[in-house]
Amino acid sequence: MTAPRLTCAHAVEWVHDEVDGLLPPDRAEALRTHVASCPSCADATRDLRSLRALFRAAPPVPAPPGFAEDVMD
């Protein structure tokens, strides 16, 4: 089966799900094909992967005392 042709607009939408491992295989293949031939989308994908890696590597920040109670009020 041939992957559908992908536009930059769709690539921008799909790259977030792809980075999170949520993109269906047919769309992931279409995204990989598009990114391989589109420098702009390749840059955006690389930037998003780097940003997600930074977030995942950051230590958790504890909520200030009383935060949960204040939110529930």
Backbone as a ProteinNet text record, in pm:
[ID]
protein_1_A
[PRIMARY]
MTAPRLTCAHAVEWVHDEVDGLLPPDRAEALRTHVASCPSCADATRDLRSLRALFRAAPPVPAPPGFAEDVMD
[TERTIARY]
84.9	0	88.7	56.9	132.3	77.7	168.9	127.7	68.8	-35.2	-94.5	3.5	-7.9	77.8	37.9	137.4	114.4	154.9	74.2	107.7	178	243.1	309	207.1	88.6	-14.4	-50	-65.4	-94.6	25.9	143.5	265	276	247.2	253.6	156.1	37.9	-61.2	-17.7	37.7	69.2	197.4	290.8	422.3	411.5	318.5	302.4	262.7	166.2	126	238.6	313.7	423.5	530.2	565.9	667.6	620.7	491.2	436	405.5	430.4	404.1	256.8	176.9	32.4	-18.3	70.2	28.6	12.1	-101.3	-120.8	-9.3	24.3	136.1	128.2	10.5	1.6	32.9	-12.9	17.7	163.8	217.5	359.4	448.6	414	490.9	480.6	361	342.6	422.1	422.6	497.9	648	700.3	843.3	881.7	796.9	824.1	827.2	731	724.7	845.1	875.1	985.5	1119	1134.1	1258.1	1280.5	1172.3	1184.9	1153.1	1123.4	1085.3	1173.7	1271.7	1363	1292.1	1189	1117	1050.4	981.8	916.1	1018.2	1130	1236.4	1290.3	1311	1357	1254.9	1127.5	1022.4	1013.2	1024.5	1018.8	1137.2	1254.8	1375.1	1362.8	1313.5	1296.3	1196.9	1085.8	985.7	1040.9	1113.2	1173.9	1270.5	1350.1	1444.4	1371.6	1266	1188.4	1122.6	1063.3	1000.1	1103.6	1222.7	1328.7	1368.5	1374.9	1407	1300.1	1173.4	1064.3	1068.7	1092.6	1095.5	1213.1	1322.8	1443	1438.5	1349.9	1342.9	1289.7	1347.3	1296	1156.9	1074.9	941.3	951.4	859.1	853.9	736.3	763.9	653.4	560.3	434	335.8	359	332.6	349.9	250	282	191.1	52.8	-49.8	-186.8	-240.8	-162.2	-206.4	-332.3	-328	-442.3	-568.9	-556	-672	-726.2	-636.6	-680.1	-750.8	-703.5	-764.8	-904.1	-919.5	-1048.2	-1151.8	-1109.4	-1204.3	-1282.3
-118.8	0	124.1	218.7	343	443.5	507.6	607.4	729	790.4	909	1025.2	1110.7	1229.9	1324	1382.9	1465.5	1609.8	1704.2	1846.2	1892.3	2005.5	2062.4	2090.6	2134.7	2164.2	2038.6	1925.2	1800.8	1754.4	1771.2	1728.8	1799.7	1927.8	2004.6	1946.9	1907.3	1849.2	1710.7	1631.5	1492.5	1473.1	1566.4	1545.4	1533.1	1603.2	1593.4	1452	1393.7	1257	1157.7	1182.3	1092.2	1091.6	1207.7	1217.9	1146.4	1147.9	1080.5	932.9	884.3	744.7	713.8	813.3	796.2	797.8	821.3	832.5	692.5	665.3	535.2	507.3	379.2	343.9	402.8	406.8	461.7	610.6	681.8	825.1	848.3	764.5	776.6	758.4	663.2	640.7	761.7	816	935.4	1052.5	1065.5	1174	1156.3	1034	1009.2	1041.5	1002	1029.2	1179.6	1250.7	1395.9	1465.4	1429.8	1493.8	1469.2	1353.2	1321.4	1411.5	1469.3	1553	1700.5	1737	1875.6	1930.5	2012.2	2064.4	2142.3	2216	2293.6	2201.9	2099.7	2005.7	1920.2	1890	1816.1	1897.8	2026.5	2114.4	2120.5	2136.2	2145	2015.1	1902.1	1772.4	1756.8	1790.3	1781.9	1873.7	1994.7	2089.3	2036.3	1980.1	1927.6	1808.9	1720.3	1606.6	1655.6	1756.4	1811.1	1873.8	1948.2	2011.9	1907.6	1805.3	1699.6	1627.8	1606	1540.6	1626.3	1757.1	1847.2	1840.6	1843.6	1834.6	1703.3	1594.7	1463	1449.9	1517.2	1507.9	1602.3	1700.3	1798.5	1732.3	1769	1713.7	1769	1689.8	1739.5	1857	1947.3	2064.3	2044.2	2040.4	2019.7	2140.6	2113.1	2220.8	2290.4	2418.1	2488.9	2438.7	2455.2	2412.2	2476.7	2393.7	2443	2452.9	2419	2432.7	2349.2	2221.4	2132.8	2184	2224.7	2275	2401.8	2490	2615.6	2587	2488.8	2455.8	2399.3	2319.2	2254	2348.9	2463.2	2559.8	2634.2
0	0	0	-84.2	-93.4	7.6	79.9	178.4	106.1	162.8	99.1	100.1	-0.1	-7.6	105.5	167.4	284.8	256.7	301.9	289.8	416.8	409.8	528.3	638.9	601.6	702.3	781.5	712.6	783.5	864	809.2	879.9	1014.7	1016.6	1141.8	1244.2	1198.6	1289.7	1338.3	1247.2	1278.7	1357.6	1346	1407.8	1560.4	1621.4	1767.3	1808.5	1737	1767.9	1737.8	1632.5	1596.5	1705.9	1754.8	1859.3	1986.3	2011.7	2130.2	2105.5	1983.8	1952	1932.6	1900.3	1887.2	1743.2	1648.2	1509	1447.9	1383.5	1319.6	1217.4	1195.7	1107.4	966.5	905	769.8	767.5	868.1	874.6	912.4	999.3	1037.3	915	830.3	706.9	614.4	599.4	515.8	572.5	703.6	766.9	742.9	762.3	738.9	594.6	501.1	359.7	334.2	389.2	369.9	432.9	557.6	630.6	560.2	498	426.6	305.6	253.2	133.7	157.9	281.8	311.8	423.8	390.3	492.4	603.9	570	671.1	773.7	725.1	817.1	891.9	827.4	896	1012.6	991.9	1099.8	1212.8	1176.4	1277.7	1357.9	1290.4	1358.4	1453.1	1406.2	1489.8	1611.6	1590.8	1702	1805	1758.6	1850.8	1929.6	1861.6	1932.7	2040.1	2008	2105.6	2223.8	2195.3	2301	2390.4	2332	2411.2	2497.5	2444.6	2521.8	2641.5	2622.3	2734	2842.2	2801.9	2899.5	2975.7	2904.4	2969.9	3065.9	3036.1	3119.1	3239.6	3236.7	3346.3	3473	3585.8	3712	3741.3	3809.3	3843.9	3940.8	3927.4	4015.5	4110.6	4239.8	4334.4	4338.6	4357.2	4372	4505.9	4511.6	4638.9	4743.7	4868.6	4975.4	4956.2	4973.8	4964.1	4822.6	4723.5	4583.9	4556.9	4591.9	4564.1	4633.5	4754.9	4828.1	4762.4	4720.2	4655.2	4522	4448.3	4319.2	4340.8	4443.9	4469.9	4532.6	4580.4	4637.9	4534.8
[MASK]
+++++++++++++++++++++++++++++++++++++++++++++++++++++++++++++++++++++++++

